[in-house]
Structure formats: C-alpha cells, structure tokens
Amino acid sequence: MPTPSEPLKIGTRGSPLALAQARETRRRLMAAFDLPEGAFKVVVISTTGDRVQDRPLSELGGKGLFTREIEDDLLSGAIDIAVHSMKDMPVLQPDGLVLDCYLPREDVRDGFVSLSPGGFDDLAKGAVVGTSSLRRKAQLLHRRPDLQVVEFRGNVQTRMRKLNEGVAEATFLAMAGLNRLGTDDGVAMAIEPDVMLPAVAQGAIGIERRLDDGRVADMLAAIHHVETGQRLAAERAFLAALDGSCETPIAALAELDGKTLRLRGEILRTDGSEALADEQSGPIEDGADIGREMAARLLARAGDGFFDWR
C-alpha cells in the first residue's frame, strides 16, 4: 500500500475539472483502503492540447493531444496512474499501458449555455455559437443550418469568460463537468440524448495504469464501476470500428436495462448536411460486438467520403 513517504502518484491535466476528477479518484482509493490523503500525490502534467489554444483540435492531431504527455510519464514511472476524461481518450493505448478501471458515470448530456433565454432552437437566425467539438458543430448545423459556428477552445472557466466577452452568443458544456465542479447552478440547459446524442464515453472517468503493475491493478479493481465499463465497451468498440477521432463527428450512448444493453449511434457529415443514426439492443456481454456491428451498418449506408471536409 502507498504511504506518505512513498505516495501513489496520480497524473492529471491541470484544469479545474481534471483536478476534480483526480481528487475524486483519490477519495475513492482512500475510502476503499482506509488510507490518508498523504498516501497520494496529485501530479499535474501539461499536455499539447492544454498549451495550444489558438487552433482547432482537428488541426493539431486528434484525441491524443490530451493524453500523450501523461502516458509518457506513466510509462517512464514518473506517475503510477493517470486519470482521464474518457471522451478524450484514443481507443488504443500505447504498448505497456492498460485502461480497465472506470468510476461511476456522471450525467451524459450536453448542456446548452446562452446569454439569451431558451435553447438553441430559440436562437435568432444567424446567431453565433462557439464550440471546439466537431460533433456538436455538426449536430447543431444539422438542426439549425442558419447558425454561425466559431472555434471555442478552453476549459469551462475559459469558455464562460469568452461567452461573457461576446465571442459568441451561446456554447455547449458537458453537464458532467459542471456537476463535478459544482458550478451548474442553472448555468446550462441540459439537452436530452434524443435531441443531441452525446460523445462516446461522455461523463466517464477512466484510470490508466502500467500493464505489469500488479499492485496498482489490485487497487484499481476495488474502485472499478462494472456497469460503466460495460457501457463504454460498446461505445468505444463503435468508435474504434469507425476509426473515430477529433476529425470525425461521431456520437454514441449505451444504456443498461437489466441484462440488456441498448446502444444508439450517430455519424454526421462535418458540415451537418447529413446525419445517419442506428440503434440496437442485446445481451450486455455482447456490447462490443453490438458496437462493431452498428458501425459497419452505418459505414455501409454512408459510403465513401462521408466524413470528408466540404
């Protein structure tokens, strides 16, 4: 077990939300093993995605922008575990690392934040909406092609500041992030998945470790949330089969009902001009197969060039 003299080092990004997720992980490990806070050390690691804020994610190289440096430190032994927002995680981990621990999933919904009352259907024609997510941009333009969408990078606090400065009239934030920060307070209007299907793994925290670290594997097994893992297995299999990245508008949500898993998936053209959706249910243990099968059906319907920029 870790001790104050040899603490378990928890690697994380430095945003308020990332730190809140690392502290949640620490609290759960403390409770599971009756350990003091001093037995853990939160290590902040700067990532490319955090440092470069003036360009769209799609121009910088995709999801690994928020994980690469953290995973390098995990492989080198500089940290013992890495805490991630799962919607930022590539579907494949580097050799020597494994991602098999998930905390209970938070609210999966997107939140709409506007300076005006109402939702995005109530925005005036031509209103400016800010988002760095190609999925949210495509879903918004599919429903409201008259709106203007501008790049809107940064953490929750940065995006709220940009909104108040008039960079855009509205934006989107994940309800999970607002809840974990304790800053919702009616700031955002939650959008039901039937209206805007969320990103793959939205609202879930994943904890990555070295494959050969048996001590850490045993510790993380004690806080792993099985149901979240089952849901993400289906969603991430769907994403992997689509070769999803920050350059492809993809949405998916798996839900459990008894022993049955229901998966909804959606792919969109990057300009929002077309959206294709599918849904399938089956035994929970078949979740990954359901995800792959749904991806294959959607790709067959989409044809070549569906994700190409216009």
C-alpha positions, 0 to 999 in steps of 0.5 A: 500500500502507498504511504506518505513517504512513498505516495501513489502518484496520480497524473492529471491535466491541470484544469479545474475539472481534471483536478476534480476528477483526480481528487475524486479518484483519490477519495475513492482509493482512500475510502476503499483502503482506509488510507490518508490523503498523504498516501497520494500525490496529485501530479499535474502534467501539461499536455499539447492540447492544454498549451495550444489554444489558438487552433482547432483540435482537428488541426493539431492531431486528434484525441491524443493531444490530451493524453500523450504527455501523461502516458509518457510519464506513466510509462517512464514511472514518473506517475503510477496512474493517470486519470482521464476524461474518457471522451478524450481518450484514443481507443488504443493505448500505447504498448505497456499501458492498460485502461480497465478501471472506470468510476461511476458515470456522471450525467451524459448530456450536453448542456446548452449555455446562452446569454439569451433565454431558451435553447438553441432552437430559440436562437435568432437566425444567424446567431453565433455559437462557439464550440471546439467539438466537431460533433456538436458543430455538426449536430447543431448545423444539422438542426439549425443550418442558419447558425454561425459556428466559431472555434471555442477552445478552453476549459469551462472557466475559459469558455464562460469568460469568452461567452461573457466577452461576446465571442459568441452568443451561446456554447455547449458544456458537458453537464458532467463537468459542471456537476463535478465542479459544482458550478451548474447552478442553472448555468446550462440547459441540459439537452436530452440524448434524443435531441443531441446524442452525446460523445462516446464515453461522455461523463466517464472517468477512466484510470490508466495504469502500467500493464505489469503493475500488479499492485496498482491493478489490485487497487484499481479493481476495488474502485472499478464501476462494472456497469460503466465499463460495460457501457463504454465497451460498446461505445468505444468498440463503435468508435474504434470500428469507425476509426473515430477521432477529433476529425470525425463527428461521431456520437454514441450512448449505451444504456443498461436495462437489466441484462440488456444493453441498448446502444444508439449511434450517430455519424454526421457529415462535418458540415451537418448536411447529413446525419445517419443514426442506428440503434440496437439492443442485446445481451450486455456481454455482447456490447462490443460486438453490438458496437462493431456491428452498428458501425459497419451498418452505418459505414455501409449506408454512408459510403465513401467520403462521408466524413470528408471536409466540404 
